[in-house]
Amino acid sequence: MMDFLAMGGYGFFVWGAYGVTAVVVIAELSSLRARRRAAAQLAASMPHSEDLP
Protein backbone atom coordinates (compact mmCIF):
# COMPACT_ATOMS: atom_id res chain seq x y z
CA MET A 1 0.00 0.00 0.00
CA MET A 2 2.81 2.42 0.81
CA ASP A 3 4.37 1.73 -2.59
CA PHE A 4 1.12 2.74 -4.24
CA LEU A 5 0.90 5.96 -2.20
CA ALA A 6 4.58 6.77 -2.83
CA MET A 7 4.06 6.36 -6.60
CA GLY A 8 7.69 5.50 -7.20
CA GLY A 9 8.92 8.64 -5.48
CA TYR A 10 6.49 10.97 -7.23
CA GLY A 11 3.66 10.59 -4.73
CA PHE A 12 4.06 14.09 -3.31
CA PHE A 13 3.60 15.65 -6.74
CA VAL A 14 0.82 13.29 -7.83
CA TRP A 15 -1.23 13.59 -4.65
CA GLY A 16 -0.46 17.30 -4.46
CA ALA A 17 -1.88 17.74 -7.96
CA TYR A 18 -5.01 15.83 -6.97
CA GLY A 19 -5.33 17.99 -3.87
CA VAL A 20 -4.94 21.27 -5.75
CA THR A 21 -7.44 20.11 -8.36
CA ALA A 22 -9.96 19.18 -5.67
CA VAL A 23 -9.56 22.57 -3.97
CA VAL A 24 -10.01 24.44 -7.26
CA VAL A 25 -13.11 22.43 -8.19
CA ILE A 26 -14.66 23.02 -4.76
CA ALA A 27 -13.84 26.75 -4.98
CA GLU A 28 -15.42 26.96 -8.45
CA LEU A 29 -18.58 25.20 -7.28
CA SER A 30 -18.82 27.53 -4.28
CA SER A 31 -18.34 30.56 -6.51
CA LEU A 32 -21.00 29.37 -8.94
CA ARG A 33 -23.45 28.76 -6.10
CA ALA A 34 -22.85 32.25 -4.69
CA ARG A 35 -23.24 33.92 -8.10
CA ARG A 36 -26.42 31.98 -8.78
CA ARG A 37 -27.85 33.00 -5.41
CA ALA A 38 -26.92 36.67 -6.04
CA ALA A 39 -28.50 36.58 -9.52
CA ALA A 40 -31.69 35.08 -8.12
CA GLN A 41 -31.90 37.77 -5.44
CA LEU A 42 -31.29 40.49 -8.03
CA ALA A 43 -33.97 39.05 -10.31
CA ALA A 44 -36.43 38.86 -7.42
CA SER A 45 -35.84 42.50 -6.49
CA MET A 46 -36.40 43.81 -10.04
CA PRO A 47 -39.89 44.94 -11.05
CA HIS A 48 -41.84 42.53 -13.22
CA SER A 49 -42.80 43.50 -16.77
CA GLU A 50 -46.49 43.59 -15.74
CA ASP A 51 -45.70 46.28 -13.19
CA LEU A 52 -44.11 48.64 -15.75
CA PRO A 53 -46.22 51.41 -17.32
Order of alpha helices (4+ residues) and beta strands (2+ residues): alpha-alpha
